Amino acid sequence: MKCVYCNQIDSKVIDSRLSDDGCTIRRRRECVACGKRFTTYEKLESTPIVVVKNNGARQLFDPIKVKNGILKACEKRPISVAQVDEIVKDIEKQIHNSLAQEVTSKKIGEMVMERLKDIDDVAYVRFASVHREFKDINTFLSEIEALVKGKK
């Protein structure tokens, strides 16, 4: 690593620590030539994930959009923000681990519903009604009946 003071290329690592978020490593370095110390950060480089929408449009994956959709479904329900954050983190991790560069919005919605089904039935039905574009009350009833059968 190049010294910020004398531009010498050789330096030695004195201390390494993992950041609070667990995604960055902080390294304390000392220049071999001038002896001054400086800090560097290493962060995992990730490839961007593209979301393919129902209409064929493509946009970058944004976990904040996923979180906002879940929060709307969970409004006035006994679900903590920490639980929502955990769902979003889990989905983001699953998408990155799939190594696919593109994912459909339909797949993301299914992943959200899969997790909401285990946490809160009402939030699940709310999210499903938007994601699956329920057209009438019968669609709601059939989804609720399927949910009740699955719980038995």
C-alpha positions as CSV (number, residue, x, y, z in Angstrom):
1,M,0.0,0.0,0.0
2,K,1.4,3.4,-1.0
3,C,2.3,5.7,1.9
4,V,0.1,8.9,1.9
5,Y,3.1,10.9,3.2
6,C,6.1,9.9,1.2
7,N,4.5,7.8,-1.7
8,Q,6.7,4.8,-0.8
9,I,5.1,1.5,-1.8
10,D,6.2,-0.6,1.1
11,S,4.2,-0.5,4.3
12,K,3.5,-3.0,7.1
13,V,0.2,-3.8,8.8
14,I,0.3,-3.0,12.5
15,D,-3.4,-3.7,13.4
16,S,-6.5,-5.1,11.6
17,R,-10.0,-4.8,12.8
18,L,-13.4,-5.7,11.4
19,S,-15.8,-2.8,11.3
20,D,-19.1,-2.9,13.2
21,D,-21.1,-3.8,10.1
22,G,-18.8,-6.7,9.3
23,C,-18.3,-5.6,5.7
24,T,-15.1,-3.5,6.0
25,I,-11.7,-4.2,7.4
26,R,-9.8,-1.3,9.0
27,R,-6.0,-1.6,8.8
28,R,-3.5,0.5,10.6
29,R,-0.3,0.6,8.6
30,E,3.2,1.9,9.1
31,C,5.4,3.1,6.2
32,V,8.7,1.2,6.1
33,A,10.6,4.3,4.6
34,C,9.3,7.3,6.7
35,G,7.8,5.5,9.7
36,K,4.6,7.4,9.7
37,R,1.3,5.6,10.3
38,F,-1.9,5.8,8.3
39,T,-5.2,3.9,8.0
40,T,-6.7,2.0,5.1
41,Y,-10.0,0.4,4.6
42,E,-10.8,-2.8,2.6
43,K,-14.3,-3.4,1.4
44,L,-15.7,-6.3,-0.5
45,E,-16.5,-5.3,-4.1
46,S,-19.9,-6.6,-5.2
47,T,-21.3,-6.7,-8.7
48,P,-24.6,-4.7,-9.2
49,I,-27.8,-6.7,-9.4
50,V,-30.3,-5.7,-12.0
51,V,-34.0,-6.1,-11.3
52,V,-36.2,-7.0,-14.3
53,K,-39.6,-5.5,-13.8
54,N,-42.9,-7.0,-15.1
55,N,-42.9,-4.6,-18.1
56,G,-39.4,-5.5,-19.1
57,A,-37.8,-2.4,-17.7
58,R,-34.5,-2.9,-15.8
59,Q,-33.2,-1.0,-12.8
60,L,-30.5,-1.6,-10.1
61,F,-31.6,-3.6,-7.1
62,D,-32.4,-1.3,-4.2
63,P,-32.9,-2.8,-0.8
64,I,-34.6,0.4,0.4
65,K,-37.4,-0.2,-2.1
66,V,-37.9,-3.7,-0.7
67,K,-37.9,-2.4,2.8
68,N,-40.5,0.3,2.0
69,G,-42.8,-2.3,0.4
70,I,-42.5,-4.5,3.5
71,L,-43.1,-1.5,5.8
72,K,-46.3,-0.6,4.0
73,A,-47.6,-4.2,4.4
74,C,-46.6,-4.2,8.1
75,E,-48.2,-0.9,8.9
76,K,-50.0,-1.0,12.3
77,R,-48.9,-4.6,12.8
78,P,-46.8,-5.9,15.7
79,I,-43.7,-6.3,13.5
80,S,-40.5,-4.4,14.5
81,V,-38.2,-2.5,12.2
82,A,-35.5,-4.9,13.2
83,Q,-37.5,-7.8,11.9
84,V,-38.1,-5.9,8.6
85,D,-34.4,-5.2,8.4
86,E,-33.6,-8.8,8.9
87,I,-36.0,-9.8,6.1
88,V,-34.4,-7.3,3.7
89,K,-30.8,-8.4,4.7
90,D,-31.7,-12.0,4.2
91,I,-33.2,-11.4,0.8
92,E,-30.3,-9.3,-0.3
93,K,-27.9,-12.0,0.9
94,Q,-29.9,-14.7,-1.0
95,I,-29.9,-12.7,-4.2
96,H,-26.1,-12.0,-4.0
97,N,-25.4,-15.7,-3.2
98,S,-27.3,-16.8,-6.2
99,L,-24.5,-15.2,-8.3
100,A,-27.1,-14.1,-10.9
101,Q,-26.7,-10.7,-12.3
102,E,-30.4,-10.3,-12.9
103,V,-33.4,-11.1,-10.8
104,T,-37.1,-10.6,-11.6
105,S,-39.3,-8.3,-9.4
106,K,-41.6,-11.3,-9.2
107,K,-38.9,-13.5,-7.6
108,I,-38.1,-10.7,-5.1
109,G,-41.8,-10.4,-4.2
110,E,-42.1,-14.2,-3.7
111,M,-39.1,-14.1,-1.4
112,V,-40.7,-11.3,0.7
113,M,-44.0,-13.2,0.9
114,E,-42.3,-16.4,1.9
115,R,-40.8,-14.6,4.9
116,L,-43.9,-12.5,5.8
117,K,-46.0,-15.7,5.8
118,D,-44.0,-16.9,8.8
119,I,-44.2,-13.6,10.7
120,D,-47.6,-12.1,10.2
121,D,-50.6,-13.4,8.2
122,V,-52.2,-9.9,7.7
123,A,-48.9,-8.4,6.4
124,Y,-48.5,-11.4,4.1
125,V,-52.0,-10.9,2.6
126,R,-51.5,-7.1,2.3
127,F,-48.2,-7.6,0.4
128,A,-49.6,-10.5,-1.7
129,S,-52.6,-8.4,-2.7
130,V,-50.2,-5.8,-4.2
131,H,-47.6,-8.1,-5.5
132,R,-50.0,-10.6,-7.2
133,E,-52.4,-7.8,-8.2
134,F,-55.6,-9.1,-6.7
135,K,-58.5,-8.1,-8.9
136,D,-61.5,-8.8,-6.6
137,I,-62.6,-10.1,-3.2
138,N,-62.6,-13.7,-4.4
139,T,-58.9,-13.6,-5.0
140,F,-58.4,-12.3,-1.4
141,L,-60.6,-15.1,-0.1
142,S,-58.8,-17.9,-2.0
143,E,-55.4,-16.6,-0.8
144,I,-56.7,-16.5,2.8
145,E,-58.2,-20.0,2.5
146,A,-54.8,-21.3,1.2
147,L,-53.1,-19.5,4.1
148,V,-55.4,-21.1,6.7
149,K,-55.0,-24.6,5.1
150,G,-51.2,-24.2,5.2
151,K,-51.3,-23.3,8.9
152,K,-53.3,-26.5,9.8
